[in-house]
Amino acid sequence: MTDLAAVVERFSDRPVIDHTGLTGFYKIAFPAFNLRRPTGPETAGEKRDLEDGTRPTLSDALQDLGLRLDSTKAPVEMFVVEHIERPAEN
């Protein structure tokens, strides 16, 4: 489930933390689900609108598996860059 949380986090704008307590390996098949609209420039062959209304949302797909996403506050590991310098020339 930790791996599933890592995959779901790629489609989320927030960190996703596994609180299921489940261990082991699971075979999970997701249907195609709606994504947010892309914000960058459209590339050749890319469908601009990824929301077609017939696909479930990511939250719906997870609920079909008996899982849910809860928005809560939790400590998250972060890296802070306090100082940066160009490397010295050799």
N, CA, C and O atoms as a printed pandas DataFrame, in Angstrom:
     atom_number atom_name residue_name chain_id  residue_number  x_coord  y_coord  z_coord
0              1         N          MET        A               1    0.818   -1.197    0.000
1              2        CA          MET        A               1    0.000    0.000    0.000
2              3         C          MET        A               1    0.861    1.260    0.000
3              4         O          MET        A               1    0.436    2.316   -0.469
4              5         N          THR        A               2    2.071    1.134    0.530
5              6        CA          THR        A               2    2.974    2.279    0.498
6              7         C          THR        A               2    3.315    2.644   -0.945
7              8         O          THR        A               2    3.408    3.825   -1.282
8              9         N          ASP        A               3    3.502    1.641   -1.792
9             10        CA          ASP        A               3    3.767    1.896   -3.210
10            11         C          ASP        A               3    2.563    2.546   -3.878
11            12         O          ASP        A               3    2.727    3.442   -4.705
12            13         N          LEU        A               4    1.354    2.108   -3.531
13            14        CA          LEU        A               4    0.143    2.708   -4.088
14            15         C          LEU        A               4    0.058    4.180   -3.680
15            16         O          LEU        A               4   -0.287    5.030   -4.502
16            17         N          ALA        A               5    0.368    4.485   -2.429
17            18        CA          ALA        A               5    0.343    5.874   -1.962
18            19         C          ALA        A               5    1.338    6.717   -2.759
19            20         O          ALA        A               5    1.047    7.866   -3.091
20            21         N          ALA        A               6    2.506    6.156   -3.067
21            22        CA          ALA        A               6    3.508    6.886   -3.846
22            23         C          ALA        A               6    3.012    7.155   -5.265
23            24         O          ALA        A               6    3.272    8.226   -5.814
24            25         N          VAL        A               7    2.302    6.201   -5.865
25            26        CA          VAL        A               7    1.756    6.394   -7.213
26            27         C          VAL        A               7    0.639    7.429   -7.186
27            28         O          VAL        A               7    0.589    8.308   -8.046
28            29         N          VAL        A               8   -0.250    7.335   -6.213
29            30        CA          VAL        A               8   -1.368    8.278   -6.109
30            31         C          VAL        A               8   -0.834    9.691   -5.887
31            32         O          VAL        A               8   -1.416   10.656   -6.382
32            33         N          GLU        A               9    0.257    9.822   -5.154
33            34        CA          GLU        A               9    0.838   11.140   -4.882
34            35         C          GLU        A               9    1.266   11.845   -6.165
35            36         O          GLU        A               9    1.261   13.074   -6.224
36            37         N          ARG        A              10    1.634   11.086   -7.183
37            38        CA          ARG        A              10    2.028   11.685   -8.467
38            39         C          ARG        A              10    0.872   12.421   -9.128
39            40         O          ARG        A              10    1.093   13.342   -9.914
40            41         N          PHE        A              11   -0.355   12.025   -8.818
41            42        CA          PHE        A              11   -1.539   12.643   -9.401
42            43         C          PHE        A              11   -2.214   13.603   -8.435
43            44         O          PHE        A              11   -3.316   14.084   -8.700
44            45         N          SER        A              12   -1.561   13.881   -7.323
45            46        CA          SER        A              12   -2.123   14.734   -6.286
46            47         C          SER        A              12   -1.285   15.994   -6.145
47            48         O          SER        A              12   -0.114   16.022   -6.524
48            49         N          ASP        A              13   -1.890   17.017   -5.605
49            50        CA          ASP        A              13   -1.137   18.240   -5.338
50            51         C          ASP        A              13   -0.663   18.289   -3.888
51            52         O          ASP        A              13   -0.189   19.323   -3.417
52            53         N          ARG        A              14   -0.795   17.165   -3.183
53            54        CA          ARG        A              14   -0.390   17.079   -1.779
54            55         C          ARG        A              14    0.327   15.759   -1.539
55            56         O          ARG        A              14    0.164   14.821   -2.320
56            57         N          PRO        A              15    1.107   15.669   -0.486
57            58        CA          PRO        A              15    1.716   14.380   -0.134
58            59         C          PRO        A              15    0.631   13.369    0.236
59            60         O          PRO        A              15   -0.394   13.739    0.809
60            61         N          VAL        A              16    0.851   12.110   -0.085
61            62        CA          VAL        A              16   -0.091   11.037    0.256
62            63         C          VAL        A              16    0.636   10.069    1.180
63            64         O          VAL        A              16    1.693    9.542    0.833
64            65         N          ILE        A              17    0.067    9.840    2.350
65            66        CA          ILE        A              17    0.681    9.001    3.367
66            67         C          ILE        A              17   -0.203    7.782    3.591
67            68         O          ILE        A              17   -1.417    7.914    3.741
68            69         N          ASP        A              18    0.397    6.603    3.615
69            70        CA          ASP        A              18   -0.331    5.355    3.821
70            71         C          ASP        A              18   -0.625    5.167    5.303
71            72         O          ASP        A              18    0.291    5.004    6.109
72            73         N          HIS        A              19   -1.905    5.189    5.658
73            74        CA          HIS        A              19   -2.326    4.923    7.040
74            75         C          HIS        A              19   -3.177    3.661    7.112
75            76         O          HIS        A              19   -3.916    3.472    8.078
76            77         N          THR        A              20   -3.084    2.791    6.101
77            78        CA          THR        A              20   -3.929    1.596    6.087
78            79         C          THR        A              20   -3.445    0.526    7.050
79            80         O          THR        A              20   -4.241   -0.233    7.601
80            81         N          GLY        A              21   -2.125    0.469    7.249
81            82        CA          GLY        A              21   -1.577   -0.594    8.088
82            83         C          GLY        A              21   -1.486   -1.921    7.355
83            84         O          GLY        A              21   -1.095   -2.926    7.949
84            85         N          LEU        A              22   -1.839   -1.946    6.075
85            86        CA          LEU        A              22   -1.785   -3.183    5.290
86            87         C          LEU        A              22   -0.369   -3.401    4.776
87            88         O          LEU        A              22    0.300   -2.460    4.351
88            89         N          THR        A              23    0.078   -4.646    4.820
89            90        CA          THR        A              23    1.396   -4.993    4.313
90            91         C          THR        A              23    1.240   -6.053    3.244
91            92         O          THR        A              23    0.144   -6.571    3.029
92            93         N          GLY        A              24    2.307   -6.371    2.589
93            94        CA          GLY        A              24    2.257   -7.383    1.536
94            95         C          GLY        A              24    2.076   -6.751    0.172
95            96         O          GLY        A              24    2.118   -5.531    0.016
96            97         N          PHE        A              25    1.872   -7.613   -0.812
97            98        CA          PHE        A              25    1.735   -7.157   -2.188
98            99         C          PHE        A              25    0.304   -7.378   -2.658
99           100         O          PHE        A              25   -0.322   -8.382   -2.318
100          101         N          TYR        A              26   -0.210   -6.431   -3.445
101          102        CA          TYR        A              26   -1.561   -6.501   -3.971
102          103         C          TYR        A              26   -1.522   -6.215   -5.463
103          104         O          TYR        A              26   -0.746   -5.377   -5.922
104          105         N          LYS        A              27   -2.349   -6.903   -6.206
105          106        CA          LYS        A              27   -2.478   -6.623   -7.632
106          107         C          LYS        A              27   -3.677   -5.695   -7.787
107          108         O          LYS        A              27   -4.812   -6.073   -7.496
108          109         N          ILE        A              28   -3.411   -4.472   -8.250
109          110        CA          ILE        A              28   -4.447   -3.454   -8.361
110          111         C          ILE        A              28   -4.507   -2.973   -9.799
111          112         O          ILE        A              28   -3.487   -2.598  -10.377
112          113         N          ALA        A              29   -5.693   -2.984  -10.374
113          114        CA          ALA        A              29   -5.878   -2.478  -11.734
114          115         C          ALA        A              29   -6.806   -1.276  -11.658
115          116         O          ALA        A              29   -7.949   -1.384  -11.214
116          117         N          PHE        A              30   -6.298   -0.128  -12.097
117          118        CA          PHE        A              30   -7.093    1.094  -12.120
118          119         C          PHE        A              30   -7.731    1.266  -13.486
119          120         O          PHE        A              30   -7.094    1.014  -14.509
120          121         N          PRO        A              31   -8.981    1.691  -13.506
121          122        CA          PRO        A              31   -9.527    2.119  -14.806
122          123         C          PRO        A              31   -8.928    3.481  -15.150
123          124         O          PRO        A              31   -8.356    4.146  -14.287
124          125         N          ALA        A              32   -9.058    3.887  -16.391
125          126        CA          ALA        A              32   -8.620    5.243  -16.749
126          127         C          ALA        A              32   -9.462    6.215  -15.943
127          128         O          ALA        A              32  -10.680    6.058  -15.856
128          129         N          PHE        A              33   -8.825    7.220  -15.352
129          130        CA          PHE        A              33   -9.570    8.172  -14.541
130          131         C          PHE        A              33   -9.240    9.583  -14.983
131          132         O          PHE        A              33   -8.244    9.817  -15.668
132          133         N          ASN        A              34  -10.096   10.530  -14.580
133          134        CA          ASN        A              34   -9.904   11.927  -14.946
134          135         C          ASN        A              34   -8.695   12.513  -14.255
135          136         O          ASN        A              34   -8.455   12.264  -13.073
136          137         N          LEU        A              35   -7.944   13.288  -14.996
137          138        CA          LEU        A              35   -6.824   14.042  -14.458
138          139         C          LEU        A              35   -7.145   15.512  -14.538
139          140         O          LEU        A              35   -8.087   15.915  -15.220
140          141         N          ARG        A              36   -6.349   16.329  -13.830
141          142        CA          ARG        A              36   -6.516   17.771  -13.970
142          143         C          ARG        A              36   -6.121   18.171  -15.384
143          144         O          ARG        A              36   -5.349   17.482  -16.051
144          145         N          ARG        A              37   -6.657   19.280  -15.816
145          146        CA          ARG        A              37   -6.292   19.788  -17.138
146          147         C          ARG        A              37   -4.824   20.178  -17.135
147          148         O          ARG        A              37   -4.338   20.748  -16.157
148          149         N          PRO        A              38   -4.105   19.877  -18.225
149          150        CA          PRO        A              38   -2.707   20.292  -18.279
150          151         C          PRO        A              38   -2.593   21.804  -18.306
151          152         O          PRO        A              38   -3.415   22.480  -18.924
152          153         N          THR        A              39   -1.579   22.338  -17.637
153          154        CA          THR        A              39   -1.424   23.789  -17.569
154          155         C          THR        A              39   -0.390   24.303  -18.555
155          156         O          THR        A              39   -0.375   25.493  -18.869
156          157         N          GLY        A              40    0.471   23.429  -19.045
157          158        CA          GLY        A              40    1.525   23.848  -19.963
158          159         C          GLY        A              40    1.030   23.895  -21.405
159          160         O          GLY        A              40   -0.144   23.636  -21.673
160          161         N          PRO        A              41    1.927   24.226  -22.330
161          162        CA          PRO        A              41    1.537   24.276  -23.736
162          163         C          PRO        A              41    1.212   22.876  -24.260
163          164         O          PRO        A              41    1.808   21.888  -23.831
164          165         N          GLU        A              42    0.291   22.810  -25.160
165          166        CA          GLU        A              42   -0.122   21.529  -25.733
166          167         C          GLU        A              42    0.966   21.017  -26.663
167          168         O          GLU        A              42    1.510   21.771  -27.471
168          169         N          THR        A              43    1.281   19.733  -26.545
169          170        CA          THR        A              43    2.273   19.134  -27.431
170          171         C          THR        A              43    1.559   18.411  -28.562
171          172         O          THR        A              43    0.359   18.149  -28.481
172          173         N          ALA        A              44    2.290   18.093  -29.603
173          174        CA          ALA        A              44    1.696   17.442  -30.767
174          175         C          ALA        A              44    1.062   16.118  -30.368
175          176         O          ALA        A              44    1.698   15.304  -29.699
176          177         N          GLY        A              45   -0.162   15.897  -30.764
177          178        CA          GLY        A              45   -0.863   14.650  -30.490
178          179         C          GLY        A              45   -1.458   14.549  -29.098
179          180         O          GLY        A              45   -2.092   13.543  -28.779
180          181         N          GLU        A              46   -1.275   15.551  -28.265
181          182        CA          GLU        A              46   -1.785   15.509  -26.899
182          183         C          GLU        A              46   -3.247   15.950  -26.887
183          184         O          GLU        A              46   -3.616   16.946  -27.509
184          185         N          LYS        A              47   -4.072   15.187  -26.167
185          186        CA          LYS        A              47   -5.457   15.619  -25.978
186          187         C          LYS        A              47   -5.453   16.731  -24.948
187          188         O          LYS        A              47   -4.968   16.539  -23.833
188          189         N          ARG        A              48   -5.978   17.875  -25.299
189          190        CA          ARG        A              48   -5.951   19.027  -24.388
190          191         C          ARG        A              48   -6.864   18.825  -23.200
191          192         O          ARG        A              48   -6.483   19.149  -22.075
192          193         N          ASP        A              49   -8.054   18.302  -23.414
193          194        CA          ASP        A              49   -9.012   18.147  -22.324
194          195         C          ASP        A              49   -9.011   16.698  -21.866
195          196         O          ASP        A              49   -9.507   15.824  -22.577
196          197         N          LEU        A              50   -8.459   16.432  -20.685
197          198        CA          LEU        A              50   -8.398   15.076  -20.155
198          199         C          LEU        A              50   -9.630   14.731  -19.330
199          200         O          LEU        A              50   -9.741   13.609  -18.836
200          201         N          GLU        A              51  -10.540   15.653  -19.172
201          202        CA          GLU        A              51  -11.758   15.406  -18.405
202          203         C          GLU        A              51  -12.913   15.204  -19.373
203          204         O          GLU        A              51  -13.446   16.170  -19.919
204          205         N          ASP        A              52  -13.306   13.940  -19.589
205          206        CA          ASP        A              52  -14.369   13.689  -20.548
206          207         C          ASP        A              52  -15.702   13.358  -19.893
207          208         O          ASP        A              52  -16.687   13.156  -20.603
208          209         N          GLY        A              53  -15.772   13.295  -18.575
209          210        CA          GLY        A              53  -17.039   13.087  -17.886
210          211         C          GLY        A              53  -17.460   11.628  -17.783
211          212         O          GLY        A              53  -18.311   11.303  -16.955
212          213         N          THR        A              54  -16.892   10.732  -18.600
213          214        CA          THR        A              54  -17.272    9.326  -18.535
214          215         C          THR        A              54  -16.331    8.523  -17.651
215          216         O          THR        A              54  -16.648    7.401  -17.256
216          217         N          ARG        A              55  -15.179    9.094  -17.343
217          218        CA          ARG        A              55  -14.205    8.413  -16.503
218          219         C          ARG        A              55  -14.416    8.786  -15.042
219          220         O          ARG        A              55  -14.810    9.912  -14.737
220          221         N          PRO        A              56  -14.152    7.834  -14.127
221          222        CA          PRO        A              56  -14.246    8.188  -12.707
222          223         C          PRO        A              56  -13.070    9.067  -12.307
223          224         O          PRO        A              56  -12.050    9.103  -12.996
224          225         N          THR        A              57  -13.212    9.766  -11.206
225          226        CA          THR        A              57  -12.094   10.534  -10.672
226          227         C          THR        A              57  -11.156    9.580   -9.936
227          228         O          THR        A              57  -11.515    8.428   -9.690
228          229         N          LEU        A              58   -9.975   10.041   -9.587
229          230        CA          LEU        A              58   -9.035    9.216   -8.829
230          231         C          LEU        A              58   -9.657    8.808   -7.501
231          232         O          LEU        A              58   -9.516    7.664   -7.070
232          233         N          SER        A              59  -10.338    9.734   -6.860
233          234        CA          SER        A              59  -10.997    9.435   -5.588
234          235         C          SER        A              59  -12.046    8.333   -5.766
235          236         O          SER        A              59  -12.147    7.437   -4.927
236          237         N          ASP        A              60  -12.824    8.392   -6.846
237          238        CA          ASP        A              60  -13.823    7.348   -7.126
238          239         C          ASP        A              60  -13.153    5.998   -7.348
239          240         O          ASP        A              60  -13.630    4.977   -6.851
240          241         N          ALA        A              61  -12.043    5.987   -8.099
241          242        CA          ALA        A              61  -11.331    4.741   -8.368
242          243         C          ALA        A              61  -10.812    4.131   -7.070
243          244         O          ALA        A              61  -10.864    2.914   -6.893
244          245         N          LEU        A              62  -10.313    4.965   -6.165
245          246        CA          LEU        A              62   -9.840    4.457   -4.879
246          247         C          LEU        A              62  -10.987    3.941   -4.024
247          248         O          LEU        A              62  -10.841    2.929   -3.340
248          249         N          GLN        A              63  -12.129    4.627   -4.055
249          250        CA          GLN        A              63  -13.283    4.186   -3.276
250          251         C          GLN        A              63  -13.788    2.833   -3.759
251          252         O          GLN        A              63  -14.282    2.034   -2.964
252          253         N          ASP        A              64  -13.667    2.573   -5.059
253          254        CA          ASP        A              64  -14.048    1.264   -5.584
254          255         C          ASP        A              64  -13.165    0.159   -5.015
255          256         O          ASP        A              64  -13.578   -1.000   -4.971
256          257         N          LEU        A              65  -11.953    0.506   -4.579
257          258        CA          LEU        A              65  -11.040   -0.451   -3.950
258          259         C          LEU        A              65  -11.254   -0.526   -2.439
259          260         O          LEU        A              65  -10.597   -1.315   -1.760
260          261         N          GLY        A              66  -12.159    0.282   -1.912
261          262        CA          GLY        A              66  -12.389    0.320   -0.469
262          263         C          GLY        A              66  -11.449    1.256    0.249
263          264         O          GLY        A              66  -11.287    1.155    1.465
264          265         N          LEU        A              67  -10.825    2.165   -0.474
265          266        CA          LEU        A              67   -9.882    3.131    0.103
266          267         C          LEU        A              67  -10.435    4.532   -0.049
267          268         O          LEU        A              67  -11.318    4.766   -0.874
268          269         N          ARG        A              68   -9.926    5.468    0.738
269          270        CA          ARG        A              68  -10.341    6.859    0.583
270          271         C          ARG        A              68   -9.163    7.777    0.893
271          272         O          ARG        A              68   -8.230    7.410    1.606
272          273         N          LEU        A              69   -9.239    8.969    0.339
273          274        CA          LEU        A              69   -8.236    9.994    0.611
274          275         C          LEU        A              69   -8.826   10.969    1.620
275          276         O          LEU        A              69   -9.865   11.577    1.367
276          277         N          ASP        A              70   -8.167   11.116    2.756
277          278        CA          ASP        A              70   -8.585   12.074    3.777
278          279         C          ASP        A              70   -7.566   13.198    3.832
279          280         O          ASP        A              70   -6.361   12.943    3.850
280          281         N          SER        A              71   -8.030   14.422    3.859
281          282        CA          SER        A              71   -7.144   15.565    3.988
282          283         C          SER        A              71   -6.935   15.852    5.467
283          284         O          SER        A              71   -7.870   16.217    6.180
284          285         N          THR        A              72   -5.692   15.681    5.920
285          286        CA          THR        A              72   -5.359   15.920    7.324
286          287         C          THR        A              72   -4.014   16.633    7.401
287          288         O          THR        A              72   -3.311   16.776    6.400
288          289         N          LYS        A              73   -3.679   17.064    8.575
289          290        CA          LYS        A              73   -2.362   17.665    8.809
290          291         C          LYS        A              73   -1.457   16.591    9.395
291          292         O          LYS        A              73   -1.845   15.861   10.306
292          293         N          ALA        A              74   -0.241   16.508    8.855
293          294        CA          ALA        A              74    0.728   15.526    9.340
294          295         C          ALA        A              74    2.126   16.054    9.043
295          296         O          ALA        A              74    2.304   16.840    8.112
296          297         N          PRO        A              75    3.114   15.635    9.819
297          298        CA          PRO        A              75    4.480   16.063    9.531
298          299         C          PRO        A              75    4.951   15.451    8.215
299          300         O          PRO        A              75    4.681   14.284    7.929
300          301         N          VAL        A              76    5.656   16.248    7.420
301          302        CA          VAL        A              76    6.154   15.809    6.117
302          303         C          VAL        A              76    7.628   16.190    6.018
303          304         O          VAL        A              76    8.005   17.305    6.376
304          305         N          GLU        A              77    8.453   15.282    5.538
305          306        CA          GLU        A              77    9.874   15.558    5.378
306          307         C          GLU        A              77   10.062   16.556    4.237
307          308         O          GLU        A              77    9.508   16.389    3.150
308          309         N          MET        A              78   10.852   17.592    4.502
309          310        CA          MET        A              78   11.123   18.618    3.498
310          311         C          MET        A              78   12.613   18.921    3.498
311          312         O          MET        A              78   13.290   18.776    4.516
312          313         N          PHE        A              79   13.111   19.340    2.353
313          314        CA          PHE        A              79   14.490   19.795    2.231
314          315         C          PHE        A              79   14.460   21.296    2.029
315          316         O          PHE        A              79   13.696   21.805    1.208
316          317         N          VAL        A              80   15.295   22.009    2.781
317          318        CA          VAL        A              80   15.365   23.462    2.681
318          319         C          VAL        A              80   16.773   23.831    2.242
319          320         O          VAL        A              80   17.746   23.461    2.899
320          321         N          VAL        A              81   16.887   24.550    1.146
321          322        CA          VAL        A              81   18.179   25.030    0.665
322          323         C          VAL        A              81   18.375   26.422    1.237
323          324         O          VAL        A              81   17.657   27.355    0.874
324          325         N          GLU        A              82   19.345   26.565    2.130
325          326        CA          GLU        A              82   19.576   27.845    2.785
326          327         C          GLU        A              82   20.590   28.709    2.055
327          328         O          GLU        A              82   20.586   29.933    2.189
328          329         N          HIS        A              83   21.462   28.063    1.277
329          330        CA          HIS        A              83   22.519   28.820    0.621
330          331         C          HIS        A              83   22.983   28.036   -0.606
331          332         O          HIS        A              83   23.023   26.805   -0.587
332          333         N          ILE        A              84   23.330   28.756   -1.666
333          334        CA          ILE        A              84   23.846   28.105   -2.863
334          335         C          ILE        A              84   24.915   29.007   -3.475
335          336         O          ILE        A              84   24.774   30.230   -3.496
336          337         N          GLU        A              85   25.973   28.392   -3.966
337          338        CA          GLU        A              85   27.052   29.131   -4.623
338          339         C          GLU        A              85   27.446   28.398   -5.894
339          340         O          GLU        A              85   27.298   27.180   -5.990
340          341         N          ARG        A              86   27.947   29.147   -6.870
341          342        CA          ARG        A              86   28.493   28.528   -8.057
342          343         C          ARG        A              86   29.798   27.824   -7.685
343          344         O          ARG        A              86   30.541   28.320   -6.838
344          345         N          PRO        A              87   30.087   26.681   -8.301
345          346        CA          PRO        A              87   31.367   26.009   -8.004
346          347         C          PRO        A              87   32.551   26.839   -8.484
347          348         O          PRO        A              87   32.458   27.556   -9.480
348          349         N          ALA        A              88   33.649   26.734   -7.774
349          350        CA          ALA        A              88   34.870   27.466   -8.160
350          351         C          ALA        A              88   35.461   26.857   -9.428
351          352         O          ALA        A              88   35.420   25.641   -9.619
352          353         N          GLU        A              89   36.006   27.704  -10.287
353          354        CA          GLU        A              89   36.624   27.207  -11.507
354          355         C          GLU        A              89   37.942   26.544  -11.169
355          356         O          GLU        A              89   38.655   26.994  -10.273
356          357         N          ASN        A              90   38.275   25.467  -11.887
357          358        CA          ASN        A              90   39.548   24.760  -11.673
358          359         C          ASN        A              90   40.648   25.392  -12.471
359          360         O          ASN        A              90   41.790   24.936  -12.419
